[in-house]
Amino acid sequence: MKDAQPKAIHLSEYRPPNHTITDAHLTFDLRDGVTEVTARLRVERKGDSATLQLDGQELELLSVAVDGRALSSNEYRVDDDSLTLFDVPAACELTIATRIHPEQNVALEGLYKSGGRSGGMYCTQCEAEGFRKITYYLDRPDVLARFTTTIVADPRYPTLLSNGNLIDDHRTSDGRRSVTWQDPFPKPSYLFALVAGDLALLRDEFVTMSGRRVELRIYSEPHNISQCEYAMGALKRAMRWDEEVYGREYDLDIFMIVAVEDFNMGAMENKGLNIFNTSCVLASPDTATDLAYQHVEAVVAHEYFHNWSGNRVTCRDWFQLSLKEGFTVFRDSEFSSDMNSRTVKRIEDVNQLRTVQFAEDAGPLAHPVRPDSYIEISNFYTTTVYEKGAEVVGMIHTLLGPQRFRRGTDLYFARHDGQAVTTEDFVRAMEDANGFDLKQFRRWYSQAGTPVVTVHDEYRDGELSVTIVQRCPPTPGQPKKDPFHIPIALGLLDRDGRELLGDAGRKNGSRATVASAARIENPRGDGTVIVNATEATTTLRIGGLAARPVLSVGRGFSAPIKVEYPRPRADLEFLAARDTDGFSRWDAMQSLYAAEIERLRTGGTDPARDLLPVYRSLLADAASAPDDAERTAMFAAMLTVPTENYLGELMAEIDVDGIHAARRRLRAALAEPLFDRWLDVYGRHRADGPYAPDARSIARRALRNLALGFLCVAAPTRLDVVRPLLLEQFRSADNLTDRSAALREIVNAEWLDEAERAAAIESFHTRWSAQKLVIDGWFSVQAACPRAGALARVEALEQRADFDRRNPNRVRALYAAFTGQNPVSFHARDGAGYRFLADRVRRIDRANPQLAARLLAPLTRWRRYDAARRAAMKDALRSIEGADSISRDVFEVVTKSLQADG
């Protein structure tokens, strides 16, 4: 970066604003090629200084006035990032007129036009600092104002929306249309929203627990509106759930969602007017997989839940981002668990943590849930802030139990409604409501890294001694860590699978007793106890045992930690078959898979020699209960061999080629001897009715398509059976889940004729070319294919007429799939994948810095690879660093990554 290096912003430097804005009246005059924005702001001084500095970028200032008097040029100063006014009265009305060009805004921050310059719609994305690209303002989350917004536009934009309730709609004298929206609830500027376009509308209503009728609207471009019904149902389920579980009722007369095809994020919780990436709201059997349906349900719920956890109570500064995001991710995860399978939802969340967040914690960009500093806040919309932040909230829930946690959230909302607060305020509300000390627990917000917990046990004379030792590796800026307060969920099983601890143990006649200096609780009244591990070393003595039991550690993944627990293979097999905790059964299988992969990677022969018996037993159990949604979904997860990325994160130095080869050998060993059983599972779980995205049908399809994958692995020896079966599913599937599963196997199958493969790929594209999200998946499945020549295929896909680098969904579909889902190809020894990514990041950065910075993540983990790959990855990073001009977003990622060198 040739310009002056951007400076970091530190939490320790936070100061309350010298001025505040209580009311904001905005008028948008939308015209082709140019938009004029007039802001009338009621400003009040809170500090001593009469100087007012407003944030603003890429704005053309037309005029500025104080209490109706136009200011002369010597009464203010304008630079690239701000408008500074001198001698501002203690209270005044400030009027600012600016000119912006939404059609030229390719960064998709502030006000921009989605869908092309001539058609499409105007929309906004203001979080975190996009509002300053609309007008000059105190663009920080601790300035809360009541917004009134007037939009004036030509009749060809009949849909004109903003936050709050509609209070005026009329034709102007020159034939244009003017509408005014008013939001009665004070909010920060990042929650402002505007949409203007020619949109189709889906309507419904919701009756709140107090009997109020709320109008529900989902808008999209006309060709997408038929795919919005599921999102509407998900919204109503989320509204009812939030009332029942948290007592939170919606507060406006109308709730709106708008689906946008060009959007950097997943969705945005703007007050009363949520703006969604189409990938998070559109769903129909032919255009969304089962995972996409569940994703739509979760994201719709997440953004709705923000109405309280993020909007009514917001964050004081961006260091507190997890206050709203971690809490709301926890809420949406609980909602999804209640709507579907709780066990499988937990497995999915932990897979994400172990594969992505743990890698983030171990890399040069590691940061606490509440970061200490940043250069570009957009870089901190991370799995640490979101998913680990949710785990931190979940641990509080575990420590307190559901009733006391609800008592804490009630106090939090009542105490801080209409305020901008901190994570400290959230934790204090939990303490004050319950008289529970969380002083040490706060370290989860301030210390980075993934704690490692080592467990040792010894059985002697009817007593099991358990020693738990915690440590946390150094992270950038934090070489030493103090002990965390870790809630560790433990169970103890006898050899018949009966619980020995807690209330369940007493019901089973167990005489087991637990002695420890640590606090031990049984909040759920079952066989799981919670050990409050607060010291570097925690010991337990469990007496009254008739025989050596089996210890189940970390049930439900009670804390975001790594557990090192050397134990006999027989114990893992027992837990996989008999543990009463579904997550722990899955987790035991992951340990068995990992051990077998490691054995094969280091020269072992006879693949699956020891794993096959337990695997065969699980497969038999899975086939026996096709109508039990919970069991079927859990077995589908347990029978899935971990991904190469998951397995890589278990290694200090990732052996890309070794993992790939070992995993292929293991899958073959689990496919060929069990071919007839897989074929039986495939047949038993065929659809018995029209497509439905319910828990039972989703579980059946998951297991059936897993069977399809194993049948395809064994296909070279049974081609006469597998080839027609695969092609028939591809041709006749009545839903995208089954069709995409078949397409993936067709793309990956080395035994399939190349001409037949190409014909199938093109037929899929021809049939679904009008559905952008479906074609995103078409790009991804090819980019993720590990067959030889992967990079050349990606480069060829770039040349397709429908590959659009301006569309974030399409860019992620191709580039992120290649770099994130195809490790053996991206990490090829010649470094071509690294050079490719660096080149594309430089190109994208010129238009969309947020997108470019997020694509960089795979290169930041260079320390985890062998010497040759490390050197090649660093060279790629340096090629970006040496570019003539790079954004703040990319600069921060690159420089922090390279600072870790040495």
Secondary structure, DSSP 4 states (H G I P E B T S, - for coil): --SPPPPPEEGGG----SEEEEEEEEEEEEETTEEEEEEEEEEEE-SS---EEEE--S-EEEEEEETTEEPPGGGEEE-SSEEEESS--SEEEEEEEEEE-GGG--S--EEEEES-SSSSEEEEE-TTTTGGGTS-B--STT--BEEEEEEEE-TT--EEEESSEEEEEEE-TTS-EEEEEE--S-B-GGG--EEEE--EEEEEEEE-TTS-EEEEEEEE-GGGGGG-HHHHHHHHHHHHHHHHHH-----SSEEEEEEESS-SSSEE--TTEEEEEGGGT---TTT--HHHHHHHHHHHHHHHHTTTBTTTEEESSGGGHHHHHHHHHHHHHHHHHHHS-HHHHHHHHHHHIIIIIHHHHTSTT---SS-SEES-GGGG-STIIIIIHHHHHHHHHHHH-HHHHHHHHHHHHHHHTTEEE-HHHHHHHHHHHHT---TGGGHHHH--S--EEEEEEEEETTEEEEEEEEE---BTTBS--PPP-EEEEEEEE-TTS-B-SHHHHHHTT---EEE-SSEEE-TTSSS-EEEEE-SSEEEEEEE--SS--EEEESGGG-SS-EEE----HHHHHHHHHH-SSHHHHHHHHHHHHHHHHHHHHTT--STTTTHHHHHHHHHHHHHH-TT-HHHHHHHHHHTSPPPHHHHHTTSSS--HHHHHHHHHHHHHHHHSTTHHHHHHHHHHTS-SSS---SHHHHHHHHHHHHHHHHHHHTGGGSHHHHHHHHHHHHHH-SSHHHHHHHHHHHHH-TTS-HHHHHHHHHHHHHHHTT-HHHHHHHHHHHHT--STTHHHHHHHHHTSTT--TT-HHHHIIIIIHHHHH-HHHHT-TT-HHHHHHHHHHHHHHTT-HHHHHHHTHHHHTGGGS-HHHHHHHHHHHHHHHTSS---HHHHHHHHHHHHT--
